């Protein structure tokens, strides 16, 4: 279970990075009317929460 929690945490951290990059690109777009439909800020916040929770569970499992 420890390896799977670490894998989930790392995957969520990568998703957080991708979402932050996409949100930065959306904020700095040339065409103001081309907004898009993906909620990158919400995806970033959700993936950060999952990453923190999964890595905390991984640490807790490794301490026993």
C-alpha positions, 0 to 999 in steps of 0.5 A: 500500500505504501508504494501505491500511495507514493505513486498516487501522490507523485501523479497528483503532484505532476497533475498539479504542475500541468494544471498550473502551467495551463492556468498560467498560459490561460491567464497570459493568452493573446486573445482575451475572448478565447477563454476555454472550458477547463477549470485549471485552478480547481484541478490544481487545487484538487490535485494538490490536496490529493497529493498532500493526503496521499503522501501523508498516508505514505509517511504514516504507513512507513513509520509503523 
